[in-house]
Amino acid sequence: MCGIISITGPSPVEDIRILSRRMKHRGPDEFDVQIFPDGSVIAHERLSIIDLETGRQPIQGCKDAYVIHNGEIYNHMELRKTILKNHTFRSHCDSEVIVHLYEEFGPHFCNMLDGVFAFVVMDGKSFMAGRDPIGVKPMYYGFDQKGRMYFSSEMKAIHDYVIKPEAFPPGYYYTPETGFVRYFKPRWEDAGIAVESYDPVRLRKALISSVEKRLMSDVPLGVLLSGGLDSSLVASITKRLMEASGRPLHSFSVGISKDAPDMVAAREVAAFLGTIHHEVVFTIKEGLEALEKVIWHLETYDVTTVRAATPMYFLSKAIREAGIKVVLSGEGSDEIFGGYLYFHNAPSDEEFQKETIRRVLRLSTADCLRADKSTMAHGIEARVPFLDLKFLETAISIRPEEKRPDRSKGKPEKYILRKAFDTREDPWLPEHILWRQKEQFGDGVGYSWIDRVVDYADRMISDQAFSRASARYPYNTPDTKEAFLFRTLFEKHFPEEGAAQTVLKWIPKWQANTDPSGRVADQHEKHIENISKVVTTI
């Protein structure tokens, strides 16, 4: 993973060097720049993952085109052997296939890529930019007063150079001739096509295949392990796949104390799997002091995202210090399977299905943003197997009545995923971990983390200041002092109105309390009497 930036039109090369260095954390290994005859420039901050020797970017194709790319193309070897077999390649880097596809097909190739990506291809005559279907990798764009167009991995690189910074829409590409073109039109976007019967073996194989392709790396791998269902399954699958090669697997968990809910569960999973386990403890004081830096990295003021990203920021720092550059994580599962506790309140199967689709399509503004930017703050690449396109097609197409949680029938959230890996004769996880209730990451690191953030905001933001929230922030007006605090820290670094408008707030549906913490939901275990009876009936 890396940081990319481009400016179309005559641009002093020193400008792009200055702007690119704002993202140095994304690519601490190498930097390079390419200048075109018309004065356009592209630059790349590299985190070396694939082809450590010859994978430096920008990468030239067979002719005059160059590519800068942030992400991973998992089918690059297949593309080289098939539709690009007549091309001469300069490197073994997965990114290089993008520029060759551009030379072969023009801009009409994004659906040929299996992976995650934000890229710009430029040849001195024209250019194109593209972003992966779900928006796993970030990208922003904007125009300056001279009409030059900017693209960058993070908004901080360009927000004060362009008239209005905007998030590049996932699943689109852009050329000056076509404007924005939506290339990704998934069949599952229509809630009515979810008619497939649940097949646990098929679902299990789909996830295993997704994890397997994400083991592509020339550097050591690790897993983020919260002890929840999603990260634990990814860790279990990864461990089994890596055993044949004899490679060790490092796992990492974080909390405000050794007895935080996630830390305890992750410790048990790590022992069960036999990973080399690392525990990271941060103090409330450290977390509060880091809020401004975390928000600068995240480029959002969304309460849910900031709460969860702060522990992830400390975790990523420890991962980097341990010498690991790539980690697998469990983002996306809760959106696909309706794992958040508010999904219990869905009024119908149809509304449940629509909400899962809506959440998946908005991941670029929430969990994908958090996973990428809080890890890349320390030069760590996070890979997300649940968001593999083939896995999405398999999972989202399953009938909603089979996915929708119903505790009266002994079906907790993500029931079909749990059942797919409930192989008693060869267990993937300890049984009570497999059936453990969802804890949102900001809660699981220790309940007092969020409580103390709320208390801190109450002290920092006066009643008088908060009473003027709607006048000061007419867009996405903060409705709590915590939200107001996060917004002021965001505004300090990104004062432009357009910057604030790139943010979408994460708000649960179908519940009276709109606080994003799972603890306020009626279905959280603290509200349920005899929860053990429900679990034992499954």
Buried (B, 14 or more C-beta within 10 A) or exposed (E): BBBBBBBBBEBEBEEBBEBBBBBEBBBBBBBBBBBBEEBBBBBBBBBBBBBBEEBBBBBBBBEEBBBBBBBBBBBBEBBBEEBBEEBEBBBBBBBBBBBBBBBBEEBBBBEBBBBBBBBBBBBBEBBBBBBBBBBBBBBBBBBBEEEBBBBBBBBBBBBBBBEBBBBBBBBBBBBEEEEEBEBBEBEBBEBEEBEBEBBBEBBBBBBBBBBBBBBBBBBBBBBBBBBBBBBBBBBBBBBBBBEEEEEBBBBBBBBBBEEBBBBBBBBBBBEBBEBEBBBBBBEBEEBBEBBBBBBBBBBBBBBBBBBBBBBBBBBBBBBBEBEBBBBBBBBBBBBBBBBBBBBBBBEEBBBBBBBBBEBBBBBBBBBBBBBBBBBBBBBBBBBBBBBBBEBBBBBBBBBBBBBBBEBEEEBBBBBBBBBBBBEEEEBBBBEEBBBBBBBBBBBBBBBEBBEBBBBBBBEBBEEEBBEEBEEBBEEBEBBBBBBBBBBBBBBEBBEBEBBBBBBBBBBBBBBEEBBBBBBBBEBBBEEBEEBEEBBEEB
